[in-house]
């Protein structure tokens, strides 16, 4: 595989892993009702993750106060990360 394509797939896989961690942090912090999402560290996290989560919230609306859309959002990110990682590993082994 071309070295620039290998670098791109590795970079995308790393970005998706970092974004998944940010989503998990956002989800865990949503369990604390006293957090003000307008404060600087939380507003940045909200601005980074909410547009992606809102895509899935439009597909799966909250059911009885429980929002299951992040499960689908994280599943998709993990699936894409696996694809990019396997492309990177395939180039390492000469496939």
Secondary structure as UniProt FT lines:
FT   HELIX           3..29
FT   TURN            30..31
FT   TURN            33..34
FT   TURN            37..38
FT   HELIX           40..59
FT   TURN            64..65
FT   HELIX           69..92
FT   TURN            93..94
//
